[in-house]
Amino acid sequence: MPAKVWFRRPVVAWAAYDWANSAFSLSVVTVFVPLLLAEYWNDGAATTVTTFRLGLANSTASLIVALTAPLLGGFADRMGRRKGLLLLFAALGIVMTGSLYFVAQGMWLLALLCYAMAAIGFGGSNSLYDSLLPDVAGADEFDHVSAYGFAAGYLGGALLFTANVIMVANPQLFGLASPADAIRIAFLTVAVWWGVFSLPLLLWVKEHRRDAGVAGRDIGAGFRQVWRTAQAIAAHRNLLLFLLAYWVYIDGVFTIIKMAVDYGLAIGLDRQDLIKAILITNFIGFPAAMLFGHLGNRIGAQRGLFIALGVYVLVTFGAVFITTETGFYLLAVAIGTVQGGVQSLSRSMYARMIPVDRSAEYFGFYNLLGKFAAILGPLLTGVVALLFSSQRLAILSILILFVAGLLLLSRVSVEAPRPRC
């Protein structure tokens, strides 16, 4: 990507939101909520039960986002208020993340309610955030700018997480009584970080508005527009195939992100080793996401996805045999290399396939499938763990999702025309 694009104010502001909310994804979703749910907020339940509770909370939040994303996207496009709705959902996520600080020991249900509400804010804002990509970049810049956003997210999330890990490892240096108290403070730091670094998007990103008029305020018209979009997607075989492929393979990606720490704890790995592995994943993810943006620009987003998903197949199979922290570190390196690539290239490939002036609505359907995938994956692993008392079998069940996703993706034509507006 030319250097002038890197420093173009709307691009920087757009990427800054990924820097902002990735702190929630890494610190809250991936690490600290699973840790406190298994230890501080636990009421004495077995690890398989806490796995089920966490999977259910993730699935419930994802279901709510999935059911509302296309409709909100349609309203946002018609009203020209994508950015405003994004910030409203971000505010929900920020407030509920900060509220986790106040949840007392043993209060697992309240903790999961706050967490689920924060996840709804995170997921709803991300759907609208993705739709702003065509507002800050041209079609020839999608791969690079999409990767730029994910790279910023990995770096920003990892930097704040590192500071929080130092606080958790040395709570006495910060005047805190225990690691659990330090993690509770970390929820406040994530909320502040998310809020402060959302401001550039508010100030510098200009969305392309449509002349909505009275129809833009008609709720019935909003529902009809979403229905027409669904029909257009169903009639556009190439776009439908891509969305089905994305639905399947991103299920596996999101499930691994959300359940990795819980899995490591269940097989007996030390908490500090798990935290180090997560840091490895995210610091590697920063340059790796940029590399995949360059790779997608050179060989095409679809071929780049084939490579990344192939690595996920090997990682998922290998995870079943992990017994030491060294093995977990190796998996962390592999995941960090491809995780951002899968997400950024999927986003840029889809952006090329949809009408630009209805991007929020189409990205609503994109995120609908992503959230429905995140419903099935965590729930699947939770149920398998509960029925068979085996986290290893739960992880192995994810393998078929990547294989099926690869098969569907191979049938997508990158040369097919976009659906008409």
N, C-alpha and C positions, 0 to 999 in steps of 0.2 A: 504494500500500500504506500503511495507517495507520502512523503513526510508532511506535506501541507494538509492532507486529510487527517492525519493523526492529531493535528493541533487545531483543526477547524472547530470553532466553539460549539456548535450543535452536536458534533460527534463526541467531543469530550464530555459534554453535559449528559448526553444519552448514555455513554459508557459509565459515567459516574454513578448512575442509578444502580447498575450492576455491582459496582464497587460497594455501594451502600447496602443493598439488601442481601448480598451474598454473606454478610456477617450473620444474618439470621439463618440462612441455609446451612452454613458450616457450624457455627457455634451452638445454635439452638437445636436445629433439626437433627444434625448428624451426631453431635457429641453430648451436649450438656443435658438435654431433656432425657435421652436414654440413660445416662449415668444417674441422674437424680431419681428417675422413675424406678430404677433397679435398686437404689440404695436409700437415699434420703426420703423420698416420697412413698416408698414401698410400705405396705401394711403387713409384710411378712409373707407375701405370696412367692411362689416358686418362679424361677426364671422363665419357664414356658408360659406362665400366666402373664407376667409383665410383657413378654413378647407379644402375646395376643392383645393386651390392652393397647400397647403402642401401635400395633398394626391397625387396630380398629379406629383409633383416634386419627391416624394418618388417612385412612380410607374414608372416614366420615367427612373430614375437611375437604378432601379431594372431590368427593361426590358433590358437595355444595358448590364448589367452584366450577366443576364440570357442568352442572345444570344451569348455572347463571351466566357463564362466560360468553356464549354466542349472543344471547339476548342483550347483555350489557354492551358487547361489542357493536351490535347493530344500533342501539341507542346512541352510543358514543360517536359512531360515524355520522348518523343523521343529525345529531345535535352539534357536532363539531366539538365535543367535550371529552375526547379520549384522555387528555392530560389531566383534566380535572377529576375524572373518575379514578384514574391511576393514583393520584395523590390522596383521594378519599380512602381507597383500600389500603394504601401505605400507612395512613394515619391509624387505621384499625390495627394493622399488624404491629406498629410501633407501640401503641398503648398497651395491647395485650401481652406483648413481649416484656415490657417493663413490669406488668402486673405479676409476672411469674416470681419476681423478687419477694412478693408478700405471701406466697403460698407456704404454709407451715409444714413441718415434718409429718409424714404419714398421710397427707391429704392428696392422694394420687388422683382422685376423681376431679377435684378442683383444678389441679395442675393440668390435667389433660383437657379440661374445658377451656382454660386460658390458652393452652398451646394450640388447640384446634382453631380457636378464633384468630390467633395470630397467623396460623397457617392459611386461613381463608384470606386474610388481608394480603399476605405474601403472594398467594396464587392468583388472586384477582388482579393485583397490580402488575404482576408479571405478564399476564395475558395482554393487557393494554400496552405495556412497555414494549413487547415484541412488535406490536402493530405500528410503532413509531419508527421502526427501521427504515421504511421507504421515505419518511419525512426528513431523515438526516443524511441519507446516502443514495447515490444513483445505483441502478441495477448492476453496473460493472464493479461496484464497490461493496456489494452485499457480503461476499465471503469474508473480505478483510475486516469490514466494520463489525459484522456479527461476531467474528472471532475476537476483535478488539474488546467488545463488551464482556465476553466471557473471560478473557484474560484479565481484564481489570477486576472482574468479580473474584477470580481466584486469588489475585494478589491482595486486594483489599480485605477480603474475608480472612485470608491467612495472616495478615499483619495484625488485625485486631485479635484474632484467635491466639496468636503467639503471645501477645500481651496478657490475655486472660489466662493462658496456660501458666505463665510465670506467676501470676497472682494465685492460681489454684495450687501450684506446687509449693509456694512459699507464703501461705496466708498470714503468718505472723509478721512478716515484713510490712504488710499493709494494715496491720492492726486488726486482723480478723481471727476468729477463734478456730476455724476449721476449713478444709477444702470445700465443704458444702456451702458455707457462707460466702466463699469466694466465687463459686459458681452462681449463686444468687445475685451477687454484685455484677457478674458478667452479663446477666440478662439486662441490667440497666445500661451497661456500656453499649450493648448491641442496639438497644432502642435509641440511644443518643446518636450513635454512629449512623444508623439508618436514616434518622431524621435530618441530620446536618448535611449529609452527602446526597440527599434528595433535592436540595435547594437548587443546584445548577440546572437540573431538568426543568424545574418550575420557571426559572428565569430565562433560559437560553434556547430551549427547544420550541420551535414554532411548528405546530401541526397544520397540515393542509386541510382547511375547512371546506365543507360543502354548504351550499345554500339550502338549508333544511326547511326553512319556512315553517308554516303551521304543521305540515305533515311530520316534521321532525319531533313535534311535541305530542303526536298522536300515539298513544300506547298500542292501539290496535295496529297501526301502520308498522310499528316496530316488530310486532309478532309476525306480521305478514312478510316483512322484509327478511327476517330470519328464516321463515319457511321457504321463501324463494331461493335464498342462498343454499339451504340444505338441498333443495331440488337441483340447483345448478351443480353442486358438488357431486350428487348422486349420478347426474347425467354425464359428468366429465370423468370418464373412466380412468384417465391417467392420474388426475388429482385424487380421486377416490382410492386408487391403489397406493399412492404415496401415503395418504392419511392412515390407511389400514396398516401399512408397514411401520409407520411411525408409532402408531398406537401399540403395536406389539413390542418393538424393540426398546422404546423408551420406558415401557413398563419395567423391563429388566434393569435399565440404568437407574431409574428412580428408586427401585426397591433396594438395590445394592447401596445407594447413597444413604437411604433412611435406616437400613437394618444392619449396616456393617459393624457399628460399635456394639450393638446388642448381640450380634453373632460372636464377636471377639470375646465379650464377657462370658457368653455361654460356654465357650470351649476352653475357658480358663486362662485367657491372656490377661496380663496386668493392665490396669487402667492407663498408666503412664506410657506403656508400649503402644496402646491403641491411639492415644493422643499424638504420639510421635508419628505414627503411620498416617494419621489424617493430615498432619502438617506436611509430610512428604508428598502426599497426593496433591495438595493445593499449591505448594510452591513449584512442583513440577508442572501442574496444570497451567500456570501462567505462561511460560514460554511454549508449552505444547499446544495450547489453544491458538496462539499466534502462528505456530508452525502449520497447524491444520488449515488455518485461513489461507496461508500461502499455498499449501498443497491443493486445497479445493480450487483456488484460482488457476493452478497449473494443470491439474488432471481432471478437474470437475468435482463438484460436491458429492455426486453419487459414488464415484470411485473412492473418494476419501472416506465416505461412510462405510463402504465395504471393508476397507482396511481396519477401521476403528472397531466395527462390530465383530470382525474376526478375532481381534484381540480379546474382546469381552467374552467370546465363547471359550477361549482358552483360560481366561481368568476365573470364570464361573466354575468350570470343571476342576481347576486347580485348587479352588477354595475349599473343596470337600476334604482335601488331604492335609490341610494346614494344621500343624500342631505346635509350632513354635513362633516366637515373635519375628524371627528372621524371615520365615515364610510369609508372614503377614506384611512385613515391610516390602518384600518383593512384589506381592500383589498390589500394594499401595502405589509402587512405582509404575506398574503396568496400567492401573486404573487412571492415575494422574496423567499418563501419556495420551490417553484416548477419550477421557470423559468429556472434556471441553470440546474436542473435535466432533463428537457425535452431536452434541447440543447445538454448537454454532453452525455446522454444515447443514443440519436439519432445518434450522431457522432460515438460513440464506437460500437453500434450495426451494423451500416453500414460498418464500417471498417472491421468487421469480415466477411462480406458477399461478399467482392470484392477481385479481384486479387491484391496482394501487389505491384507488379512491374508496375501496371498501375493505381496507386492510384490517381494521379492528374487528370487523365482523368475521372475516375469514380466519383471522388469528384466534378469534373466539372458538371456532370449531377446532382449530389446531390444538389449542390448549384444553378444549373439552376432551379430546381423545387422550391427551397426555395425562389429564387428571383421572379419567376413567381407568387408564392404565395403572395409575398410582393407587387406585382403589383395589384393583385385583391383585397386584403384586404383593403389597404388604399383607393383605388379607390372606392370600395364598400361603405365604411363608408362615404367618401366624397360625393358621389352621393346621398346616402340616406339622409344625413344631408341637402343637398341642395334641394332635392325634397320635403321632409317632414318637413323641418325646425325643426328637432329634433335630437340632438346628442344622446339621449337615445335610439331611434330606431336604430340609426347607430351602437351603441355598441351591441345592442341585435342581430343584423344581424350576428355577429361573432359566435354566439352560435352554429349554425348548422355545422360550420367548425370543431369544437372540437368533436362533436358527430360523424360526418362522419369519422373523422380521427381515432377515437377509433374503429369503426366498421371495417374499413379496416385493422388496425393494428392487430386486433384479428384473422385475417385470415393468418397472416404471420407465417411461420414455422421457428423456430430458429434452427432446425436441418438440414435444406436443405443445399446441397453442394453449394460452390461458382461457379460462371460461370468460364469457362476455359479462359485462356489468349489467 
